[in-house]
Each structure stands twice: as structure tokens, then as C-alpha cells.
Amino acid sequence: MPKVKKAISNKVSIKPLMGYVLVQPSEAESKTASGIILPESAQEKPAQGTVLAVGDDMVFENGKVLKASVKPGDKVVYKKWGGDEIKVDGKELKLVKFDDLMAILE
């Protein structure tokens, strides 16, 4: 019987502040392309995930505005060392700056 992934809940108990995005990281690969099973210590954390919530647009001192280029539900790639890990309702999530987002996966 295949594993069924749970859908992401639209209800999040945290709202990112200006200039931040809340991301649920994708699960690390537990198997290589050739089928070798990796121990948890060797699994590399992915630098991609799904946007759960988006903070307000970032406003700089000079008045320029950096608008959020993503919306909840978007799959994104972020900088490998970008963002801060937090736990919300027992789930490991990341707060990522707009600047640390690199791409939207389609």
C-alpha cells in the first residue's frame, strides 16, 4: 500500500513579520538514485519546501518596497544556509527572508 502524504493545513499558528516567509521544508532523501539507503546522519537537508505563510512587504528606510514574490502553497528553493529553523505545533519549519529565496518550482 503506497504512503499517502498529508496535505498541508492552511491554518498556521504563526504569521511571519515583514520580509519573511514561513516554509515547510521537503523531507530529506533517504535513498540515493541507485537505491542505496542512507542513514539519517548522512541525509542532506533539502533547500526547498512549501510556503505556508508570507509576511508583509519589506519597506526600506529609503522608502523602497520589496514585495513578496511568493504566496502560500508555492514550492520554493532557498539558500542552503538561509532561514532559521523553528518548531511550531511539533513540526520543524523555517523562517526565510525574501532575499534568501532563489526560485519557485513549477
C-alpha positions in Angstrom: 0.0 0.0 0.0 1.6 3.4 -1.0 2.2 6.0 1.6 -0.1 9.0 1.3 1.3 12.4 2.2 -0.8 14.6 4.4 -2.0 17.8 2.8 -0.6 21.0 4.3 -3.0 22.7 6.6 -3.8 26.3 5.6 -4.2 27.1 9.3 -0.8 28.2 10.7 -0.4 29.4 14.2 2.4 31.8 13.3 2.4 34.8 10.9 5.8 35.9 9.6 6.8 39.5 10.1 7.7 41.9 7.3 10.2 40.4 4.8 9.9 36.8 6.0 8.3 33.6 4.6 7.3 30.6 6.6 8.4 27.4 4.8 7.8 23.7 5.5 11.0 22.0 4.3 10.7 19.0 2.0 11.7 15.7 3.5 15.4 14.6 3.1 16.0 11.9 0.6 16.5 8.6 2.4 17.7 6.7 -0.7 20.2 7.5 -3.5 19.3 7.4 -7.2 20.9 4.0 -7.4 18.8 2.6 -4.5 21.3 2.8 -1.6 19.5 3.6 1.7 21.2 6.5 3.5 21.4 6.6 7.3 19.7 9.7 8.9 23.1 11.2 9.7 24.1 11.1 6.0 20.9 12.6 4.7 21.3 16.2 3.5 18.6 18.6 4.5 16.9 19.9 1.4 16.9 23.6 0.5 13.4 23.5 -0.8 9.9 23.4 0.6 6.4 24.7 0.5 5.4 28.2 1.6 2.9 28.2 4.4 2.6 31.9 5.2 4.0 35.2 3.9 4.9 38.3 5.9 4.1 41.8 4.7 6.2 43.5 2.0 9.6 44.7 3.2 9.9 48.5 3.4 13.4 50.0 3.5 14.4 53.3 5.1 14.7 55.0 1.7 11.0 54.1 1.1 11.6 51.4 -1.5 9.4 48.3 -1.2 10.4 44.7 -1.7 7.2 42.8 -2.5 6.8 39.1 -1.7 7.3 37.1 -4.9 5.6 34.0 -3.4 2.3 33.0 -2.0 1.2 30.2 0.3 1.3 26.9 -1.5 4.2 27.8 -3.7 7.1 25.3 -3.8 10.4 27.3 -3.4 14.1 26.8 -3.4 16.0 28.8 -0.7 19.7 29.3 0.1 21.2 26.2 1.7 22.2 28.1 4.9 19.3 30.6 4.7 16.5 30.8 7.2 16.1 30.0 10.8 14.6 26.6 12.0 11.7 26.8 14.4 9.2 24.3 15.8 5.5 25.1 15.6 3.0 22.5 16.7 5.6 19.8 16.7 6.6 20.5 13.1 10.1 21.7 12.0 9.6 24.8 9.9 11.9 27.6 8.5 11.5 31.3 8.6 13.3 32.5 5.4 14.0 36.1 4.4 12.7 37.2 1.0 16.3 37.7 -0.1 17.1 34.1 0.7 14.5 32.7 -1.7 16.1 31.7 -5.1 13.4 30.1 -7.2 9.8 29.0 -7.4 9.4 25.3 -8.5 6.6 24.8 -11.1 
